[in-house]
Amino acid sequence: MSKKNPRKSGLLKKFFIALGVMFVLLLAFTAFNYYFKYYGPNVTDNQQYLYIKTGSDFTDVLKTIEQKEIVKDTSAFMQVAYSEHYENRVKPGKYRLHKGMGNKKLIRILALGEQEQVKLSFQNVRLKETFAGMIGKKLEADSSSIIRLLDSAAYLKPFGFTPDNVYVMFMPNSYQMYWNGPAEKFFTRMNDEYQKFWTSERKDEAKKIGLTPIQTSILASIVDAEALYDNEMPAIAGLYMNRLNRGMKLEADPTLIFALKDFTIKRVLNKYKIFNSPYNTYLNTGLPPGPIMMPSVNAVKAVLNYQKHNYIYMCAKEDFSGYHNFATNMADHLVNAQKFHQALDNLNIKR
């Protein structure tokens, strides 16, 4: 009977132990590599958001991630993206990034389209160009596409607006909406908000004072431009309603300033009043063809519930408080106007 070689047996035992250790280390390395690739921190703090434009594919996303240096290891991100089949699930949007976010979490957010909404606020905007620029900075639709629709009679007609009066559709407020989408999507949302505001009750209120909703908003834009304080809006609205109902020209300084497109004017001179424009209410009777600024909700409500009085003239108070002196006749108005003009002269304000 032969005996086993103790030395040979010991070497074999050490070999299997070493093999086992190597296997455990390899397993640990594989697990660590998997964990680090999928869950380890990879997102940098170079960008706060990842913007994926409408129509983008995975190649576009990867290119943006590389150019903006959104992740530290692009190769690892790409490997996980393919393993999660993200290349077939790209969704446009604005996605918030967090430093140290792992590939698995980032790809899950992108694949599910869990984008962050944009907060859009606007008020007291005078010009379409300014408004389009504001929107273009907040949404995927750029300013040129916004302007194109604002100036398109054919596009606006189904909504019931024209390029002159479409501004009344944009009710000043704060809105939450998604970043991605064409300009048409933004217009549809704004029209929905406009329709929500103009309830049947408000339409009836406008009808009772002899105005359409659009006319109400146009007059509200003038009231808004005249009133520094909301509590004076109903009185100013009442004055202009008196003029409209009597067939008088509105003779509203803000409409002339809008026509001239010179918003630095502090003193409306007689030479300005002959400027030929449908927005010059010193020359034309009735309302201008469109609003002279984006009318506020308070101004619209002030017109619908205007103050009943006999005033047909007003002039800014000479103390520059922002309030007005009202008058029922030209004689009293001239006295008020002289006080204000003297105050301007004292400050050497000539225009």
C-alpha positions as CSV (number, residue, x, y, z in Angstrom):
1,M,0.0,0.0,0.0
2,S,1.5,3.3,-1.2
3,K,1.6,6.4,1.0
4,K,0.7,9.9,-0.3
5,N,3.5,12.4,-0.7
6,P,2.9,15.0,2.1
7,R,4.8,17.7,0.2
8,K,2.8,17.1,-3.0
9,S,-0.4,17.1,-1.1
10,G,0.5,20.4,0.6
11,L,1.3,22.1,-2.6
12,L,-1.9,21.0,-4.1
13,K,-3.8,22.3,-1.1
14,K,-2.0,25.7,-1.4
15,F,-2.8,25.8,-5.1
16,F,-6.5,25.4,-4.5
17,I,-6.5,27.9,-1.7
18,A,-4.7,30.4,-4.0
19,L,-7.2,29.6,-6.7
20,G,-10.0,30.2,-4.3
21,V,-8.6,33.5,-3.2
22,M,-8.1,34.6,-6.8
23,F,-11.7,33.7,-7.5
24,V,-13.0,35.6,-4.6
25,L,-10.8,38.6,-5.5
26,L,-12.0,38.4,-9.1
27,L,-15.6,38.2,-7.9
28,A,-15.1,41.1,-5.6
29,F,-13.4,43.2,-8.3
30,T,-16.3,42.3,-10.8
31,A,-18.9,43.3,-8.2
32,F,-17.1,46.5,-7.3
33,N,-16.6,47.4,-11.0
34,Y,-20.3,46.7,-11.6
35,Y,-21.4,48.8,-8.6
36,F,-19.1,51.6,-9.4
37,K,-20.1,51.7,-13.1
38,Y,-23.8,51.6,-12.3
39,Y,-24.1,53.4,-9.0
40,G,-20.8,55.1,-8.3
41,P,-20.6,58.9,-8.6
42,N,-20.1,60.0,-12.2
43,V,-22.1,63.3,-12.8
44,T,-20.0,66.4,-12.4
45,D,-21.1,69.9,-11.3
46,N,-20.2,71.5,-14.6
47,Q,-23.8,71.8,-15.6
48,Q,-27.0,72.3,-13.6
49,Y,-29.2,70.9,-16.4
50,L,-29.0,68.5,-19.3
51,Y,-31.1,69.8,-22.2
52,I,-32.3,67.3,-24.8
53,K,-33.8,68.9,-27.9
54,T,-36.9,67.5,-29.6
55,G,-35.9,65.0,-32.3
56,S,-32.6,64.1,-30.6
57,D,-31.3,60.6,-30.7
58,F,-28.8,58.8,-28.4
59,T,-25.8,60.1,-30.5
60,D,-27.0,63.6,-29.9
61,V,-27.4,63.0,-26.2
62,L,-23.9,61.5,-25.9
63,K,-22.4,64.4,-27.9
64,T,-24.0,66.9,-25.5
65,I,-22.8,65.0,-22.5
66,E,-19.2,64.9,-23.8
67,Q,-19.2,68.6,-24.9
68,K,-20.7,69.9,-21.7
69,E,-18.5,67.5,-19.6
70,I,-21.6,66.3,-17.7
71,V,-20.0,63.0,-16.6
72,K,-16.5,62.1,-15.6
73,D,-16.5,58.8,-17.4
74,T,-18.3,58.9,-20.7
75,S,-17.4,55.3,-21.6
76,A,-19.0,54.0,-18.4
77,F,-22.1,56.1,-19.1
78,M,-22.4,54.7,-22.6
79,Q,-22.0,51.1,-21.5
80,V,-24.7,51.4,-18.9
81,A,-26.9,53.3,-21.3
82,Y,-26.7,50.4,-23.8
83,S,-27.2,47.8,-21.1
84,E,-30.4,49.6,-20.1
85,H,-31.5,50.0,-23.7
86,Y,-31.6,53.8,-23.3
87,E,-30.6,54.3,-26.9
88,N,-34.2,53.5,-27.9
89,R,-35.9,55.5,-25.2
90,V,-34.5,59.0,-25.6
91,K,-37.0,61.7,-24.5
92,P,-36.6,65.5,-25.0
93,G,-36.6,67.8,-22.0
94,K,-34.8,69.7,-19.4
95,Y,-33.3,67.4,-16.8
96,R,-31.8,68.5,-13.5
97,L,-28.4,67.2,-12.7
98,H,-26.9,66.5,-9.2
99,K,-23.2,66.2,-8.6
100,G,-22.2,62.6,-7.8
101,M,-25.3,61.1,-9.4
102,G,-24.6,57.6,-10.7
103,N,-25.1,56.4,-14.3
104,K,-28.0,54.1,-13.4
105,K,-30.0,56.9,-11.8
106,L,-29.3,59.4,-14.5
107,I,-30.3,57.1,-17.3
108,R,-33.5,56.1,-15.4
109,I,-34.5,59.8,-15.2
110,L,-33.7,60.3,-18.8
111,A,-35.5,57.2,-20.1
112,L,-38.6,57.9,-18.1
113,G,-38.7,61.5,-19.1
114,E,-38.6,62.8,-15.6
115,Q,-37.8,66.3,-16.5
116,E,-38.1,69.4,-14.4
117,Q,-40.8,72.0,-15.3
118,V,-39.9,75.5,-16.2
119,K,-41.4,78.4,-14.2
120,L,-42.5,81.1,-16.6
121,S,-43.4,84.5,-15.3
122,F,-44.2,87.7,-17.2
123,Q,-46.0,91.0,-16.8
124,N,-46.0,94.6,-18.0
125,V,-44.1,93.7,-21.2
126,R,-44.6,96.3,-23.9
127,L,-43.1,95.0,-27.1
128,K,-43.5,91.6,-28.8
129,E,-39.8,91.4,-29.5
130,T,-39.1,91.8,-25.8
131,F,-41.6,89.1,-24.9
132,A,-40.4,86.7,-27.6
133,G,-36.8,87.1,-26.2
134,M,-38.0,86.3,-22.7
135,I,-39.8,83.2,-23.8
136,G,-37.0,82.1,-26.0
137,K,-34.6,82.1,-23.0
138,K,-36.9,79.8,-21.0
139,L,-38.2,77.3,-23.5
140,E,-36.9,75.2,-26.3
141,A,-38.8,77.4,-28.8
142,D,-36.6,80.2,-29.8
143,S,-37.5,83.9,-30.1
144,S,-37.7,83.9,-33.9
145,S,-40.3,81.1,-33.9
146,I,-42.4,83.0,-31.2
147,I,-42.2,86.2,-33.3
148,R,-43.2,84.3,-36.4
149,L,-46.4,83.1,-34.8
150,L,-47.1,86.5,-33.2
151,D,-47.0,88.1,-36.7
152,S,-48.9,85.3,-38.5
153,A,-52.5,86.4,-39.3
154,A,-53.2,82.9,-40.7
155,Y,-52.0,81.1,-37.6
156,L,-53.8,83.5,-35.2
157,K,-57.1,83.5,-37.0
158,P,-58.4,80.2,-35.5
159,F,-57.7,81.6,-32.1
160,G,-59.7,84.7,-32.8
161,F,-56.8,87.1,-32.7
162,T,-54.8,89.3,-35.1
163,P,-51.2,90.3,-35.0
164,D,-52.3,93.6,-33.6
165,N,-54.4,92.3,-30.7
166,V,-52.9,88.9,-30.0
167,Y,-51.0,90.3,-27.0
168,V,-54.2,90.3,-24.9
169,M,-54.0,86.5,-25.0
170,F,-51.0,86.3,-22.7
171,M,-52.4,86.8,-19.2
172,P,-49.6,87.9,-16.8
173,N,-49.0,85.2,-14.2
174,S,-46.6,82.5,-13.2
175,Y,-46.9,79.2,-15.2
176,Q,-45.3,75.8,-14.9
177,M,-44.7,74.1,-18.2
178,Y,-42.2,71.7,-19.8
179,W,-39.2,73.1,-21.6
180,N,-39.4,71.1,-24.7
181,G,-41.8,71.6,-27.6
182,P,-42.4,74.0,-30.5
183,A,-43.7,77.6,-30.3
184,E,-47.2,76.3,-31.2
185,K,-47.3,74.3,-28.0
186,F,-46.6,77.5,-26.0
187,F,-49.4,79.4,-27.8
188,T,-51.9,76.6,-27.3
189,R,-51.2,76.6,-23.5
190,M,-51.5,80.4,-23.3
191,N,-54.8,80.3,-25.2
192,D,-56.1,77.7,-22.8
193,E,-55.2,80.0,-19.9
194,Y,-56.9,82.9,-21.6
195,Q,-60.1,80.9,-22.1
196,K,-60.0,79.9,-18.5
197,F,-59.8,83.5,-17.4
198,W,-62.6,84.6,-19.7
199,T,-65.4,82.7,-18.1
200,S,-69.0,83.1,-19.3
201,E,-69.5,85.5,-16.3
202,R,-66.6,87.7,-17.3
203,K,-67.8,87.7,-20.9
204,D,-71.2,88.8,-19.7
205,E,-69.6,91.6,-17.6
206,A,-67.8,92.9,-20.7
207,K,-71.0,92.7,-22.8
208,K,-72.8,94.8,-20.2
209,I,-70.3,97.6,-20.5
210,G,-70.5,97.4,-24.3
211,L,-67.1,95.8,-24.9
212,T,-65.8,92.5,-26.2
213,P,-63.1,90.6,-24.1
214,I,-60.5,91.8,-26.6
215,Q,-61.6,95.4,-26.3
216,T,-61.7,95.1,-22.6
217,S,-58.1,94.0,-22.5
218,I,-57.0,96.7,-25.0
219,L,-58.5,99.4,-22.7
220,A,-57.0,97.6,-19.7
221,S,-53.6,98.0,-21.2
222,I,-54.1,101.8,-21.4
223,V,-55.3,101.8,-17.8
224,D,-52.3,99.7,-16.8
225,A,-49.9,102.1,-18.4
226,E,-51.6,105.1,-16.8
227,A,-51.9,103.7,-13.2
228,L,-49.0,103.4,-10.9
229,Y,-51.3,102.1,-8.2
230,D,-53.9,99.4,-8.6
231,N,-56.4,101.2,-6.4
232,E,-56.6,104.1,-8.9
233,M,-57.3,101.8,-11.8
234,P,-61.2,101.7,-11.5
235,A,-61.3,105.6,-11.6
236,I,-59.0,105.8,-14.7
237,A,-61.0,103.0,-16.4
238,G,-64.2,105.0,-15.6
239,L,-62.7,108.1,-17.2
240,Y,-61.9,106.3,-20.4
241,M,-65.3,104.6,-20.5
242,N,-66.9,108.1,-20.2
243,R,-64.9,109.2,-23.2
244,L,-65.7,106.1,-25.3
245,N,-69.4,106.4,-24.5
246,R,-69.5,110.1,-25.4
247,G,-67.6,109.5,-28.7
248,M,-64.6,111.5,-27.5
249,K,-61.0,110.8,-28.4
250,L,-59.2,109.0,-25.6
251,E,-56.2,111.3,-25.9
252,A,-54.2,108.8,-23.8
253,D,-50.5,109.7,-23.5
254,P,-49.3,106.1,-23.2
255,T,-50.8,105.2,-26.6
256,L,-48.9,108.0,-28.3
257,I,-45.7,107.0,-26.5
258,F,-46.2,103.4,-27.7
259,A,-46.8,104.7,-31.3
260,L,-43.6,106.6,-31.2
261,K,-41.8,103.7,-29.5
262,D,-39.9,106.1,-27.3
263,F,-40.5,105.1,-23.8
264,T,-38.1,107.7,-22.4
265,I,-40.7,110.4,-23.0
266,K,-41.8,112.1,-19.7
267,R,-43.6,115.0,-21.2
268,V,-45.9,114.6,-24.2
269,L,-45.5,117.7,-26.4
270,N,-47.9,119.0,-29.0
271,K,-45.5,118.1,-31.8
272,Y,-45.8,114.4,-30.9
273,K,-49.6,114.5,-31.1
274,I,-49.7,114.8,-34.9
275,F,-47.7,111.5,-35.4
276,N,-49.6,109.4,-37.8
277,S,-50.4,106.0,-36.2
278,P,-53.5,104.0,-35.5
279,Y,-52.2,103.9,-31.9
280,N,-52.3,107.7,-31.6
281,T,-55.5,108.4,-29.7
282,Y,-55.0,112.1,-30.1
283,L,-55.8,111.7,-33.8
284,N,-58.1,108.6,-33.8
285,T,-61.4,108.1,-32.0
286,G,-62.0,104.9,-30.2
287,L,-59.7,102.2,-29.0
288,P,-56.3,101.5,-30.7
289,P,-56.2,98.2,-32.8
290,G,-54.3,96.4,-30.1
291,P,-52.9,96.6,-26.5
292,I,-50.0,99.0,-25.8
293,M,-48.7,96.6,-23.2
294,M,-49.5,93.2,-21.7
295,P,-52.6,94.1,-19.6
296,S,-52.6,92.9,-16.0
297,V,-55.4,90.9,-14.5
298,N,-56.1,93.7,-12.1
299,A,-56.4,96.2,-15.0
300,V,-58.9,93.9,-16.8
301,K,-61.0,93.6,-13.7
302,A,-60.8,97.4,-13.2
303,V,-62.3,97.9,-16.6
304,L,-65.0,95.3,-16.1
305,N,-65.9,97.0,-12.8
306,Y,-65.0,100.6,-13.6
307,Q,-65.9,103.4,-11.2
308,K,-69.0,105.4,-12.2
309,H,-68.3,109.1,-12.2
310,N,-68.4,112.2,-14.5
311,Y,-64.6,112.7,-15.0
312,I,-63.4,113.1,-18.5
313,Y,-60.0,114.7,-17.9
314,M,-57.0,113.7,-15.8
315,C,-53.5,114.8,-15.2
316,A,-50.6,113.5,-13.1
317,K,-50.4,115.2,-9.7
318,E,-47.7,117.8,-9.4
319,D,-46.2,116.0,-6.3
320,F,-45.1,113.1,-8.6
321,S,-46.8,110.7,-6.2
322,G,-48.1,108.6,-9.2
323,Y,-51.7,109.6,-8.6
324,H,-53.8,111.8,-10.8
325,N,-56.0,114.9,-10.5
326,F,-59.4,114.3,-12.2
327,A,-61.7,116.9,-13.7
328,T,-65.1,117.1,-15.2
329,N,-64.4,120.1,-17.4
330,M,-61.6,121.7,-19.4
331,A,-61.2,124.7,-17.1
332,D,-60.4,122.6,-14.1
333,H,-58.2,120.3,-16.2
334,L,-56.2,123.2,-17.4
335,V,-55.5,124.3,-13.8
336,N,-54.4,120.8,-13.0
337,A,-52.2,120.6,-16.1
338,Q,-50.6,123.9,-15.3
339,K,-49.6,122.7,-11.9
340,F,-48.0,119.5,-13.3
341,H,-46.2,121.4,-16.2
342,Q,-44.8,123.9,-13.7
343,A,-43.5,121.0,-11.6
344,L,-41.8,119.5,-14.7
345,D,-40.3,122.9,-15.5
346,N,-38.9,123.1,-11.9
347,L,-37.1,119.8,-12.5
348,N,-36.0,121.0,-16.0
349,I,-37.8,118.0,-17.7
350,K,-38.5,119.2,-21.2
351,R,-39.6,115.9,-22.9
